Amino acid sequence: NTPPSVRIVSPDSGFHAPFGDTVIFRVEVSDPEDTSIDEERIVWRSDLDGKLATGSRIAATALSPGSHRIFVNATDSGGLSTGAIRPITIENSAPNPPHIRQPITGESFVAGQEIVFRGFASDAEDGVLRGDSLTWRSNLSGLINRGQSFTESLPVGRHTITLVAEDSAGLTNASSVGIEVRTRKPGANNPPSVRIISPSHLDAVAQSDTLVLRAFANDEEDGWLSGESVVWHDHYISESGEQNRLLGDGMTLRISDLSVVEDIDTPHVITVTATDSDGSSSSDKITIYIMPSIGLY
């Protein structure tokens, strides 16, 4: 008995493909004794991902980013085998452009006012990016902070705020907005600062669970705001159209009756508004999803 001969037909040596693409592997196998080699006896492996599949033609859709050595091994009915190697590269993709939710382009603030920064970014390989993967900068003052959500004051001037998202491979993408910080006028009232602490933007909550809403609300003149100075609203789309509902007041609020529409995950826009004693107000908002209780399925 003599071993089979093996020739990788595709992909070519040095093949490159972006992460997530389907890569087709084909091999030609012949054996002097066997008319054909059983498909289960043709095995493909990657030095990064291990066994891929069996057969003379396979499709791989989840290869890890990086340089792979692809091995194929064919074994004939007599137990003799032959292998071949093909180097390929799966390229890591850069993060999706990050989304700056706050502040928004054109917003104006006064010196010393706490500004809410909130952003979201995702990556095909890493998923949602958090923490030090998100860097905020100003063209005037440099590094502001890192993370998905925080408050910070900025010096007077017209700022270009840039959010840079970086994945685990070091690839980046960025988005920017323009805001202005004005000089504070003597004796002028400054609006309060308010930020939703929990839940987080895009959180999913079961309809049967109690949702705890928490906010940070502070005013330079009045100090910490509470009670009726901090008001929560809910906006969602029902079968009959847009719904706007007052949820209650206070820096902490417990809610257990947010609606689910047509037994599917339902987006709710939760807004908190803080108003100081002189009537100046600021708002923050997030989107959460209310999931049907298990008993509804």
N, C-alpha and C positions, 0 to 999 in steps of 0.2 A: 504494500500500500504506500502511496506517495501523498504528501500533504496537498491541500488545495492551493490555488493561486488566488491572490486578493489584490484588487486595484480599486482605490477610491476614485469615483467619477466626479463627485461634487460634495462639498464646495471645493474651489481651487485652494491651493496652498497660499497662506497669507490672507485668506478671506476676512473681510471686516463687515460687521453688521451692528446696527444700533440695538441697545437693550430692548427686549420685547418683540423684536422681529422673529418670525418663524424661519428657521434655518433647515433646509432640506439636505439630508445626507444620503448619498447613493453609493453603492459599491457593486462591483462586478466580481463574482466568485465562480471559479471553475475547478473541477476535480477530475482527474483521469479515470477514477473508478466510479464515482457517483454522477449520475445524470444531472442531478441538482442537489444543492445543499438545503436542508430544512431551514426555514426562516428563523426558527427558534435557536438555531446553532450559529447565527450571525449576530454578534453582540457588540453594541457600541457603548463606549465609556468616555468620560471626560476626566482629566486629572483634577479639575476643580469641582465638578458636580457629581462624579461617580457614574454609576450605570445610567444610560439614557433610555435605551430601548433595544429591541431585537428586530431583525429583518434586513433585507437588502436595500430598502428605502424607508427612512424614518423622517419625521418632522419634529424638531425640537423648538419649543416656544418659550422656555423659561431658563435659558442659559444665563449664568451669572456674568456680570461685567468682568472683563479681564482677558488675559491671554490663555487660551485653552490648547491643550494637546489632546486631540480627539483620536481615540484608539478604536479600531474595529478588528474583531477576531472571528474567523470562520473555522468551524470544526467539522470534519467529514464523518461519515458513518463508521470509519475505522478508528476514530478518536484522535487523528492527527489534525493539527491546527496551524493556521498562518495568520499573521496580523499585519496591519498597516497603520501608519500615523499621519495625521493631517493637522498642522497648526492653524488656528483661526483666532480672531480677536472679536470679542463682544464689547462694543464701546459704551461707556457710561454716558447717560444723558444728563444735561444740565437741569437744574430745578425749573419748574414752571415759573413764569413771571409772578413774583409775590404780589399780594393784594393788600394795599394800605387802606384799612377801613376808617382809621382816624389818625391824624387830622385829615380833613379833605381840602382839596385845592381851593384857594381863595379865602380860607378861614383867617380871622384876625384875632389876635390875643394882645394882652397888655403885659408889660414887664413884671415878672414875679408870679404870673398866673401859672398854675399847674396845667399842663397840656396833656390830654389823654392820647397815648400812642397805642394803636392796636393793629396788628397785621396777621396775615395768614399766608403760608407758603407750603407747597407740596412738591415731591420729587418722585419720579417713576420708580426708582429703586428703593428709596428710603421712606416713602410715604409722607406723612405730615412732618414738617420741620419745626423744631421747637428750640427754646433755650439759646445757646450760643450760636446755633445755625442761622439765627436772624440778627442782623446788625443794623442799627439805625444811625445815620450820620446827617449832619447839617453842613452845608457848604460854608457856613460862617463859623460855627463853633466846633466842628469836627465830630468825634464820636459822642453820641447821645446816650445810648444804652443798648442792651441786647435782650431779646425775648419777644414773645407774642404780645404782651400787654404790660404797660407801666405808665406812670405819670412823671413828667419832668417839666421844668421851666426852662426857657431859652432867652438869650439876650436880645435886645432890641435890634430889629433889622428884618429884611426880606430873606427868608430861609428857603432853600430847596432841601426838602427832607427826602432822603434816599434810604430805602429798605433793601438790604442785600441778603439774599438767601443763598446759603452754601450747603452743598450735600457732603456726604461722607468721603467722596472722592476729590473734594476740593473745587468742584465746578460751581459756578455762581450765576445768578440772574438777579436783576434789580428793577425796582420801580421807584418813581419819585412823585412828590406833590410839592406845591409852592404855598407857603403861608407867610403871614406878616406878624411880627411882634412889635407893638407900638409903645412909645413912652407913656408912662402913667401920668395922667393929669392930676395935679394936686387937688385933693378933696373929692375926686371922682370915685364912684362906686365901681368895684370890680366884680365881675360875675363869679359865681362859685365854681369849684372843680368837682366833677362827679365821674365815677368810673364803676362799672359793674365788676365785682370781684368774682362772684359765682352765680350761676353756672358759667362755664366757658362758652365762647362762640362755637356753634355747630355741635354742642353736646346733644345726646339723645337721652330722653327720659321716658320711662314707662308711664302710661297714663295712671296706673294704680299707685305710683309713688308720690310722696310729698315733695314738691319742688321748693327748695330753699333759695330765695333771692337775697343776695347781699350786695351792698354798694358802699363805696367810699364817697362821702360828700363833705366838702370843707369850703369855707368862705373866709377870705382874708379879714373881713370886718366882723363877721358873726361867729367865726370858729366852726366847730363841727355842727352840721345840720342834721336834724332828725324829725320824726313825726310828720306832720303835714307839709314840711318843707321838702320832703323827698317822696315823690309820687311815681308809681309804677303803672304802665299801660301795656296791653297785649293787643297785637294786630295779627289777624290770620284770615284766610279765605275759606269760607264755608260753602255749602251747596247753594245758599241764597246770596252769596256775594261777600264783599269785604266786611270784616267785623272788627270794631275797635272797642276795647273793654278796659275800664278802670279796674286794676287789681287791688290797689290799696296804697298805704303810705308807710314810711319808715325805712331806715337803712337795712333792716332785715325783715323779710316777709315770707310767710309759708303759704304755698298754693297747692291745692290737690285736685283741681277740677278743670284743667286746661283741656280743650276739646280735641278729639280725633275726628277727622273728616273721612268718611267712606272707608273706615277700618284700615287706613294706611298711615304711614308715618307722616305727620302733619307739621309743616314749618310754622313756628310762631315767632314774631318779631317782638322782643321784650325791650321796652324803653323805660329808662328811669330819668326823671327830670328833677333837678335840685333848684330851689328858688330861695334867694336870700331875703332879708327883711326889707330891702329897698326895691324888690320886685325883679332883680336881674336873675336870669336862669341859664342853666346849661343842661345838656342831655347826653346820655350815652345809650347805646342800644346793641343788642346781640340777636342772633337767630338761633333758636333751639328747635329740636324735633321731638314731638310727643308721639310715642309709639303705642299702638293698641295693646291692651292687656292680653295676656296669653289666652284667656277664655274667649276672646272675640274671634280667634282663628278657627 
